[in-house]
């Protein structure tokens, strides 16, 4: 699940322009567990070891970090098993300050895509506000030989009243200057400092950083209770004092979303309400929808090879 942006941050490129350029067990509270932090964290990435071991430095990204199983993401904290469906539900506030009901559905597809010389697995994320889909996003992840999960880019479509209203896309190297980021460190319980989750220059502009804010957190959501979750704090350096908190449980992944910071306007809070494995028939329908979205992305100049079936 990607970090959502308010209108002040998002880059919305109309479809016409893109084509022309061609290029519940603890009382039921939905409030997040407080995280003790002080001030805005530094946006500087911190390496997690010397060359030849796990790294959190996007400058060290390269195909040599990966092998032919890069699309098999079996991270304890961020497992991406093809056919897994996650649903988070909760609330947030829109640009006018009105409370909205939010639902996010994320499916790990059985498709892969080669990006920057690395084969990535494709995730499909759809965001609904008050029952209406506003975004449909393809996200690309790969796991290196040392267990770090990398975020290689995304293609987001914006929808208005059931009609495609434009989108934004970036992958490693496209546009020029776009960089991979860290989706999940190999061992987040030992990470200190901040790390980049990816970067794309203007006009696409995507620039999120993160840090591990807490470990060993007990929390309950509708699907289960967890005794040892970690909390990762995501933020954009140019907007200080606005943070999204994501709780991750071993063997499951993201189970809760919260926030902190006096400048955080959306106040999004969500919990994992569904966690299941899709049937072969349902996954086939997902595949068809995702391939259709990819075709639109290729028309917008996504300079990568078409997706291929997942092979373990």
N, C-alpha and C positions, 0 to 999 in steps of 0.2 A: 504494500500500500504506500503510494507516494504521498509526500507532503502536499496538501492543497494550498492554493494561494488565493488571497483576496484580489479584487480587481486592480488594486494599486500595484500589485506585483506581477500579475500574469501578463504574458505577451499573447495577445489574441490576433492571429493573422487571418483575415478573411480568405475563404476558399478561393475566390477569384484571383486574389493577389498571389497566392501560393501557386496556382496553376500557371499564371502568367510568368512568374519568375523561373518556374521549372527547376528550380534548384531545391449464578446467584446464590450464595451461602454465607455471606457475612453481613446480612442486613439489607442487601439490595441497593446500597448507595452507588450512584454512578459517578461520584466525585473521585478524582485521582488521589492516590496517596501522596501527601506532601513530600517534596524532595528538597533536602537542605542544600542550597547553593547560594553563592553570593556573587552578584555582579554578572556581567555578560562574559562568557568564556572567550578565550582567544581564538581567532579563526585559523591559526597556524597548525598545519597538520604535523603529527608527531610520528616518526618511524617506530615500528614495533620490533626492530632488530636489525642487524647488519644485512648486507646483500647476501642472498642465499637462504634467508629465513623469511618468516611472515613480515609483511610491510604494510604500513598505512599511508605511504607516500605515493600520491597519484603520479608523481614524476617517474616513479619506477615501474609504472604499468607497461607491460609489453607481453607479446605472445609467449616469450620464453618462460613466463611465470606459470603457464598453463600446459596441460597435456590434453590428450584426446578425450578425456572425461570431464572437461571444463563445464559442460552443460548439466552434469550430474551434481546438483547442489544438495548435499546431505549434512550441512551445518547443523549442529545441535540446536542453535538458537534461531536459525532461519532456514528450516528444511523446505525445499521446493519439490515436492513429489508430484509428478504429472497427474492431473485429475483431482487434486485437492481443491476444495472450495471453502473459502472463508467468508463470513458475513459479519460485519461490525455494525451496530446500531446505536444511535444516541442523538445528541442535539448539538446545535451550534447557533451562531448569530450571523445574519447576512450583512451586506454592506449598509443597509438602512437600520441596523440594530434590531431587526425583528428575529425572534427565535424561530428556528426551523428544525424539522426532524431530518436527521441525516442517516443515510444507509449506504454502506460501501460494500461491494462484492468483489472479491479477488479470486481468480481461478488460475491455478498453475496449469498451463496448457501442455499438450504433448507435441509441441512444435519447438524447433530451435532455429537460430539465425546466427550466421557468422558475422561478427562485427570486430573490426580492428584485428583480424586474423585469429579471433577467439570465438569458439562456438558457445553461444549463450542460450539459456532456456528462456521462453517467452511467458510472461505473466500478463493477465488481462484484468484490468481494474476498472470498475464502473462506479461512479458516484451519483447518488440520488438525493435531492433535496425536496422534502415534502412529496415524495413519491415520483418525482420527475427526474430523468437522467440528465445531468448537465455535462458530464465528461465520460469519455471512454478512452482508456489509455493502454497502450502496449508498453511493457517495461522489460528490459533485457538484463539478465543476471548471469554471471559465470563464477565458478569457484576455482581458485588457483590451487596449485599443488600443496600449499601449506594450510589450506582450509579457510582462507579469507574469501568472502563473497564480494564480488565487484559489481557495481552498477554501471552498465555500458551505454545507457541512454534510454530515451523514451519517445513515443509518438502519441501525443494527446489530441483527441478530437473534442471540440466544444459543440454542444447541442443546445438548441433553443426551440422549445415547443415541437420537439420531434424532428427538427430539421438540422442538418449539419451546418454549423455557423462558423467554421474555421478551425484552426488548430495550430499546434506548434510541434516541432520535432527536432531532436538532436541525437546523434550517436557519436561515439569516439571518432574524432577527426573530421566530422561533418556536422556543423560548419567548421571551417578551419579554426583551430584553437580549442575545440571541444575536448574535454578530458574525462576519463573514467573516474569514478569515485568508489568509496567503500560502502557496500550494502550492509555488511556485518563483519566485524573483525573475527579472526579465527578463534580467539579466546577473549571475548569482551570483558570478562571479569578481571583481567589483568591490565586493561588499557588505561593509560593516563593521557590527558591532553585531548585536543580536538583533531578531527580528521574530516576531509572533504568527502561529500557524497556525490560529487560530480560537478562539472562546470561546462556551460555553453555560453559563448559571448553574445552580445547584442546582435540582432534584435530578439534572438531566441531567449537570451539571458536566463540561465538556470544556475544557481549558486547556493547550495545548501551545505552547511557544516553540521557536525554532530559530536557529541561526547557521551561517554558512559557516566550517568549521573548517580546511579545507585545500583547495588547488587543485593541479592538475598532478600528480596521484597516479597511479602505474603500478600496475595490479592485474590479475590474471587470474581468470576464472571459467570454468565449463565451456563457456559459449557462445562466449567469445573472450577475448583480451587487450586491454587498453585502456591507452593511454599518458598520458591527460590527464583523468582523472576528478576530480571534486570530492567533498568529504566534507562533508555537512551533519549537524550535531549537534542532535538533538531532545531536549527535556527538559520536565519540568513544574516550574515554579518552586517549588511547595510540597514537592518531593522533591529536595533538592540532592544533588549527587554521584551522580546516576544518569542516564546519557545513552545514547541510542540513536544509532548512527552509520549514516548511509545514504550509499552511494557512488553517484554518478550519472555516466554516460558520455554524451558528445554523440551524438545520434541514436538513442539506445536508452532512456535513463532509468535507473532504479534497477537496479544490477547486484550489489550486495553490501550486507549488513547486519552491523553489529558493535556493540560497546558499549564503554563505559568508565565508571569511577567506582566507588568502594568501596561505595556503597549500591545499585548496580545488581544486583538479585537474579536476574534472569532469564538474564543472560549469553547472550542470543540471538545466534547467528551463522548467517547464511544466504548462499547464493550463487545467482545466476541460472543455472538449469539448462535452461530452455526459453524460447524467444523466437520466436514464430511468428505467422502470420496465419491466422485461422480460415477455413474454407470457408463458403460461403453457408448450407449446411445446418446446420453447427454453430452459426453465429451466430444462425440462426433459433431454435434450441433455447435458446440463451442468452437471447435476447429474451423468450421465453415465460416462462422462470424468473424473470427480473428483473421483468417486469410483474406476475407473481403476488406477488412479494415487495413490490412497490410497493403493490399493492392492500391487503395487510395493513398497510402503513405508513399509508395513507390512513385506514384504519379506526381507527388509533391517534391520529388528529388531525393528521396532517401537512398543514398548511394551504397547499398549493400545488396548481397545476393538474396533471392527469395527464401522464405522459410522452408525448412525440411522437417520430416517426422523425427520425433525423439527416438533415439536408440541408446539403450544402456550398454 
